[in-house]
Amino acid sequence: MPDENLPEQFLAIKEKYGKFFHAVEELGKVIRQEGPLDEKTTHLIQLAAAATVHSEGAVHSHVRRALKAGAKPDEIYHAILLLTSTIGFPTVVAALSWAEDIIKNWKK
């Protein structure tokens, strides 16, 4: 994903702590390769986790990554809607709005 699509604060921290960011990125790659789940599924799972902890930035990130991995907007919305009985309606609505921030500007 091109850096110009990333939030300015994220890029500033990444520049300041480059080795740390590289290690975290490598850890993520290794973990995704260790199991049988495909890339799209892993990002939908991580999207659900991000919504659960109310992390707008992580929701944005995993929506971008899921779309890049081939997820359809309806799959992203469904992954979030499935959380309603677990995390509650207000949190789901917030996560849907964060997902929409990315989906409405997504260029295939």
Backbone as ProteinMPNN parsed JSONL, in Angstrom:
{"seq_chain_A": "MPDENLPEQFLAIKEKYGKFFHAVEELGKVIRQEGPLDEKTTHLIQLAAAATVHSEGAVHSHVRRALKAGAKPDEIYHAILLLTSTIGFPTVVAALSWAEDIIKNWKK", "coords_chain_A": {"N_chain_A": [[0.849, -1.157, 0.0], [0.663, 2.159, -0.912], [2.544, 4.735, 0.725], [1.397, 7.302, 0.72], [-1.294, 6.969, 1.163], [-1.592, 6.528, 3.796], [-2.256, 7.56, 7.204], [-0.946, 10.693, 8.378], [0.139, 10.846, 10.999], [0.689, 8.146, 11.542], [2.685, 7.68, 9.631], [4.685, 9.406, 10.554], [5.383, 8.248, 13.016], [6.217, 5.775, 12.101], [8.481, 6.533, 10.644], [10.124, 7.502, 12.695], [10.445, 5.272, 14.355], [11.537, 3.092, 12.81], [12.8, 0.483, 12.781], [11.284, -0.906, 14.68], [8.704, -0.806, 13.477], [9.232, -2.29, 11.156], [9.776, -4.801, 12.292], [7.275, -5.412, 13.443], [5.685, -5.496, 11.127], [6.89, -7.678, 9.802], [6.354, -9.717, 11.66], [3.551, -9.831, 11.434], [3.34, -10.75, 8.763], [4.551, -13.295, 8.952], [2.865, -14.598, 10.804], [0.446, -14.67, 9.334], [1.204, -16.423, 7.322], [1.514, -18.809, 8.607], [-0.754, -20.36, 8.912], [-3.789, -21.937, 7.587], [-5.621, -20.048, 6.619], [-6.825, -17.795, 4.141], [-5.6, -14.663, 2.717], [-7.612, -12.654, 2.517], [-9.545, -13.557, 4.372], [-8.032, -13.468, 6.751], [-7.689, -10.718, 7.065], [-10.334, -9.888, 7.376], [-10.914, -11.077, 9.817], [-9.078, -9.726, 11.452], [-10.086, -7.18, 11.101], [-12.545, -7.434, 12.435], [-11.583, -7.786, 15.037], [-10.356, -5.308, 15.413], [-12.568, -3.608, 15.332], [-13.823, -4.472, 17.638], [-12.143, -3.549, 19.685], [-12.48, -0.901, 19.414], [-10.848, 0.553, 17.605], [-10.339, 2.892, 15.43], [-8.336, 3.545, 13.54], [-7.15, 1.031, 13.044], [-9.361, -0.333, 12.026], [-9.742, 1.135, 9.654], [-7.283, 0.465, 8.401], [-7.473, -2.375, 8.117], [-9.756, -2.621, 6.575], [-8.851, -1.44, 4.2], [-6.81, -3.289, 3.582], [-8.265, -5.678, 3.388], [-9.94, -5.111, 1.193], [-7.966, -4.808, -0.765], [-7.101, -7.432, -0.807], [-9.164, -8.623, -2.075], [-11.703, -8.637, -0.946], [-15.172, -7.922, -0.967], [-17.151, -4.95, -0.594], [-19.641, -5.611, 0.657], [-18.952, -7.955, 2.034], [-17.209, -6.968, 3.933], [-18.903, -5.231, 5.387], [-20.676, -7.185, 6.35], [-18.971, -8.738, 7.964], [-18.536, -6.954, 10.036], [-21.18, -6.45, 10.934], [-21.816, -8.946, 11.968], [-20.825, -8.847, 14.509], [-22.615, -7.66, 16.22], [-24.186, -8.832, 18.374], [-22.166, -9.384, 20.09], [-20.451, -7.135, 20.561], [-22.154, -5.002, 20.634], [-24.682, -2.737, 19.401], [-24.138, 0.149, 19.137], [-21.286, 0.219, 18.928], [-20.882, -1.331, 16.678], [-22.143, 0.267, 14.75], [-20.43, 2.479, 14.791], [-18.051, 1.24, 13.853], [-18.928, 0.47, 11.304], [-19.204, 3.0, 10.159], [-16.534, 3.813, 10.12], [-15.48, 1.915, 8.395], [-16.842, 2.635, 6.103], [-15.653, 5.099, 5.577], [-13.343, 4.365, 4.227], [-14.218, 2.627, 2.175], [-15.909, 4.231, 0.56], [-14.126, 5.803, -0.802], [-12.561, 4.033, -2.165], [-10.583, 2.901, -4.761], [-10.535, 0.69, -7.319]], "CA_chain_A": [[0.0, 0.0, 0.0], [1.507, 3.348, -0.978], [2.567, 5.51, 1.955], [0.558, 8.496, 0.66], [-2.638, 6.615, 1.613], [-1.558, 6.287, 5.237], [-2.369, 8.776, 8.007], [0.3, 11.409, 8.633], [0.665, 10.451, 12.311], [1.245, 6.807, 11.371], [3.938, 7.8, 8.886], [5.683, 10.05, 11.416], [5.845, 7.249, 13.983], [6.95, 4.767, 11.325], [9.796, 7.085, 10.333], [10.897, 7.626, 13.931], [10.7, 3.946, 14.919], [11.571, 2.229, 11.633], [13.115, -0.916, 13.093], [10.117, -1.455, 15.371], [7.651, -1.025, 12.49], [9.642, -3.396, 10.298], [9.603, -6.037, 13.067], [5.834, -5.676, 13.556], [5.225, -5.906, 9.796], [7.385, -9.034, 9.562], [5.578, -10.612, 12.527], [2.246, -10.001, 10.795], [3.504, -11.609, 7.577], [4.84, -14.665, 9.398], [1.658, -15.171, 11.412], [-0.524, -14.972, 8.27], [1.694, -17.558, 6.538], [1.588, -20.003, 9.453], [-1.987, -21.14, 8.961], [-4.465, -22.214, 6.329], [-6.572, -19.024, 6.205], [-6.353, -16.935, 3.055], [-5.328, -13.281, 3.1], [-8.868, -11.929, 2.704], [-10.132, -14.0, 5.636], [-7.245, -12.971, 7.879], [-7.968, -9.294, 7.261], [-11.683, -9.76, 7.918], [-10.812, -11.411, 11.24], [-8.402, -8.621, 12.119], [-11.054, -6.089, 11.071], [-13.482, -7.668, 13.539], [-10.871, -7.509, 16.285], [-10.169, -3.858, 15.494], [-13.862, -3.03, 15.707], [-14.088, -4.854, 19.021], [-11.368, -2.707, 20.603], [-12.803, 0.498, 19.09], [-9.681, 1.164, 16.981], [-10.698, 3.444, 14.127], [-7.2, 3.411, 12.633], [-6.987, -0.373, 12.649], [-10.483, -0.651, 11.132], [-9.373, 1.7, 8.349], [-6.195, -0.327, 7.835], [-7.885, -3.715, 7.7], [-10.676, -2.476, 5.444], [-7.984, -1.267, 3.013], [-6.114, -4.545, 3.289], [-9.254, -6.664, 2.941], [-10.306, -4.747, -0.178], [-6.814, -5.144, -1.611], [-7.048, -8.898, -0.889], [-10.299, -9.114, -2.858], [-12.995, -8.603, -0.245], [-16.199, -7.021, -1.485], [-17.703, -4.13, 0.482], [-20.678, -6.337, 1.406], [-18.29, -8.894, 2.948], [-16.682, -6.153, 5.037], [-20.047, -4.837, 6.21], [-21.192, -8.37, 7.031], [-18.028, -9.101, 9.03], [-18.784, -6.046, 11.156], [-22.531, -6.687, 11.44], [-21.827, -10.19, 12.751], [-20.37, -8.549, 15.866], [-23.64, -6.926, 16.962], [-24.552, -9.451, 19.658], [-20.965, -9.502, 20.911], [-19.9, -5.841, 20.974], [-23.231, -4.028, 20.766], [-25.107, -1.954, 18.241], [-23.415, 1.417, 18.949], [-19.921, -0.029, 18.481], [-20.99, -1.802, 15.295], [-22.436, 1.427, 13.901], [-19.181, 3.242, 14.685], [-17.147, 0.493, 12.977], [-19.445, 0.586, 9.942], [-18.883, 4.331, 9.644], [-15.099, 3.825, 9.845], [-15.289, 1.13, 7.168], [-17.373, 3.444, 4.999], [-14.639, 6.114, 5.268], [-12.4, 3.797, 3.258], [-14.931, 2.032, 1.034], [-16.453, 5.251, -0.346], [-13.031, 6.365, -1.6], [-11.755, 2.938, -2.691], [-10.419, 2.823, -6.214], [-10.09, -0.661, -7.652]], "C_chain_A": [[0.9, 1.227, 0.0], [1.404, 4.168, 0.303], [1.665, 6.733, 1.913], [-0.882, 8.224, 1.099], [-2.715, 6.415, 3.12], [-1.664, 7.599, 6.005], [-1.002, 9.366, 8.336], [0.936, 10.992, 9.957], [1.322, 9.068, 12.241], [2.607, 6.883, 10.693], [5.042, 8.432, 9.729], [6.248, 9.057, 12.431], [6.662, 6.174, 13.275], [8.357, 5.254, 10.999], [10.686, 7.126, 11.579], [11.322, 6.266, 14.483], [10.709, 2.885, 13.817], [11.835, 0.761, 11.921], [11.929, -1.607, 13.769], [9.007, -1.771, 14.371], [7.979, -2.186, 11.571], [9.414, -4.732, 11.019], [8.126, -6.401, 13.181], [5.275, -6.149, 12.215], [5.651, -7.331, 9.473], [6.622, -10.058, 10.405], [4.214, -10.886, 11.903], [2.308, -10.919, 9.593], [3.696, -13.062, 7.978], [3.585, -15.319, 9.965], [0.641, -15.547, 10.339], [-0.1, -16.185, 7.456], [1.663, -18.872, 7.319], [0.334, -20.865, 9.431], [-2.657, -21.244, 7.614], [-5.402, -21.11, 5.834], [-5.985, -18.157, 5.098], [-6.245, -15.488, 3.529], [-6.608, -12.491, 3.368], [-9.488, -12.275, 4.051], [-9.36, -13.46, 6.834], [-7.529, -11.494, 8.12], [-9.39, -9.057, 7.766], [-11.704, -10.091, 9.414], [-10.161, -10.259, 12.001], [-9.276, -7.366, 12.128], [-12.038, -6.229, 12.231], [-12.827, -7.374, 14.887], [-10.682, -6.009, 16.476], [-11.46, -3.159, 15.901], [-14.16, -3.292, 17.176], [-13.356, -3.956, 20.016], [-11.507, -1.218, 20.268], [-11.622, 1.234, 18.45], [-10.01, 1.621, 15.559], [-9.563, 3.278, 13.115], [-7.007, 1.993, 12.143], [-8.145, -0.825, 11.763], [-10.174, -0.115, 9.742], [-8.328, 0.823, 7.659], [-6.676, -1.678, 7.321], [-8.972, -3.682, 6.639], [-9.863, -2.312, 4.163], [-7.357, -2.59, 2.601], [-7.078, -5.62, 2.796], [-9.688, -6.372, 1.51], [-9.193, -5.119, -1.149], [-6.702, -6.652, -1.816], [-8.265, -9.485, -1.603], [-11.64, -9.127, -2.161], [-13.917, -7.591, -0.922], [-16.704, -6.163, -0.325], [-18.77, -4.85, 1.31], [-20.087, -7.353, 2.379], [-17.73, -8.146, 4.159], [-17.816, -5.737, 5.959], [-20.586, -6.032, 6.999], [-20.287, -8.792, 8.185], [-18.239, -8.222, 10.259], [-20.158, -6.289, 11.762], [-22.625, -7.948, 12.304], [-21.45, -9.966, 14.214], [-21.457, -7.97, 16.761], [-23.959, -7.546, 18.317], [-23.369, -9.591, 20.601], [-20.49, -8.15, 21.433], [-20.933, -4.73, 21.07], [-23.45, -3.175, 19.531], [-24.322, -0.651, 18.079], [-21.984, 1.228, 18.437], [-19.908, -0.52, 17.039], [-21.25, -0.633, 14.352], [-21.187, 2.287, 13.731], [-18.225, 2.553, 13.71], [-17.615, 0.542, 11.521], [-19.116, 1.953, 9.343], [-17.395, 4.437, 9.32], [-14.793, 3.045, 8.572], [-15.733, 1.946, 5.956], [-16.402, 4.553, 4.606], [-13.708, 5.631, 4.164], [-13.121, 3.333, 2.002], [-15.409, 3.098, 0.058], [-15.381, 5.877, -1.24], [-12.165, 5.299, -2.27], [-11.757, 2.961, -4.208], [-9.834, 1.46, -6.527], [-8.89, -0.64, -8.551]], "O_chain_A": [[1.808, 1.326, 0.826], [0.331, 4.287, 0.895], [1.199, 7.176, 2.963], [-1.62, 9.168, 1.381], [-3.792, 6.159, 3.659], [-1.216, 8.638, 5.52], [-0.03, 8.64, 8.544], [2.151, 10.806, 10.025], [2.387, 8.854, 12.819], [3.563, 6.236, 11.121], [6.204, 8.038, 9.629], [7.454, 9.032, 12.674], [7.682, 5.719, 13.794], [9.315, 4.484, 11.067], [11.874, 6.813, 11.504], [12.422, 6.122, 15.015], [9.973, 1.901, 13.888], [11.167, -0.112, 11.367], [11.614, -2.757, 13.462], [8.432, -2.86, 14.4], [7.101, -2.983, 11.239], [8.915, -5.683, 10.418], [7.762, -7.567, 13.031], [4.484, -7.092, 12.167], [4.864, -8.108, 8.931], [6.284, -11.138, 9.92], [3.771, -12.033, 11.847], [1.438, -11.77, 9.412], [3.074, -13.957, 7.406], [3.28, -16.466, 9.64], [0.035, -16.617, 10.41], [-0.955, -16.91, 6.946], [1.777, -19.942, 6.722], [0.37, -22.005, 9.895], [-2.165, -20.712, 6.619], [-5.933, -21.221, 4.729], [-4.8, -17.826, 5.116], [-6.735, -15.136, 4.602], [-6.679, -11.741, 4.341], [-9.909, -11.385, 4.789], [-9.961, -13.04, 7.823], [-7.602, -11.064, 9.271], [-9.621, -8.109, 8.516], [-12.427, -9.458, 10.183], [-10.635, -9.865, 13.066], [-9.209, -6.575, 13.069], [-12.327, -5.255, 12.927], [-13.448, -6.782, 15.77], [-10.834, -5.5, 17.587], [-11.448, -2.235, 16.714], [-14.691, -2.427, 17.872], [-13.895, -3.639, 21.077], [-10.752, -0.385, 20.771], [-11.416, 2.417, 18.724], [-9.963, 0.835, 14.613], [-9.804, 2.913, 11.964], [-6.732, 1.77, 10.964], [-7.941, -1.617, 10.843], [-10.326, -0.834, 8.754], [-8.467, 0.482, 6.484], [-6.326, -2.081, 6.212], [-9.099, -4.634, 5.869], [-10.146, -2.964, 3.157], [-7.369, -2.962, 1.427], [-6.748, -6.386, 1.891], [-9.794, -7.291, 0.699], [-9.445, -5.673, -2.219], [-6.262, -7.104, -2.872], [-8.386, -10.704, -1.724], [-12.625, -9.589, -2.736], [-13.476, -6.539, -1.385], [-16.682, -6.613, 0.82], [-18.799, -4.712, 2.533], [-20.661, -7.591, 3.442], [-17.78, -8.65, 5.281], [-17.707, -5.872, 7.178], [-20.914, -5.904, 8.179], [-20.771, -9.159, 9.256], [-18.133, -8.694, 11.391], [-20.29, -6.329, 12.985], [-23.412, -8.008, 13.249], [-21.73, -10.813, 15.062], [-21.232, -7.805, 17.96], [-23.996, -6.831, 19.319], [-23.548, -9.884, 21.783], [-20.161, -8.022, 22.613], [-20.624, -3.634, 21.537], [-22.541, -2.93, 18.738], [-23.87, -0.362, 16.97], [-21.524, 2.002, 17.598], [-19.02, -0.161, 16.267], [-20.649, -0.548, 13.281], [-20.919, 2.773, 12.632], [-17.651, 3.207, 12.839], [-16.796, 0.643, 10.608], [-18.787, 2.054, 8.161], [-17.028, 5.087, 8.342], [-13.955, 3.456, 7.768], [-15.075, 1.942, 4.916], [-16.326, 4.916, 3.432], [-13.332, 6.397, 3.276], [-12.68, 3.616, 0.888], [-15.328, 2.898, -1.154], [-15.688, 6.416, -2.304], [-11.144, 5.624, -2.877], [-12.808, 3.032, -4.845], [-8.753, 1.118, -6.048], [-8.385, -1.696, -8.93]]}, "name": "protein", "num_of_chains": 1, "seq": "MPDENLPEQFLAIKEKYGKFFHAVEELGKVIRQEGPLDEKTTHLIQLAAAATVHSEGAVHSHVRRALKAGAKPDEIYHAILLLTSTIGFPTVVAALSWAEDIIKNWKK"}
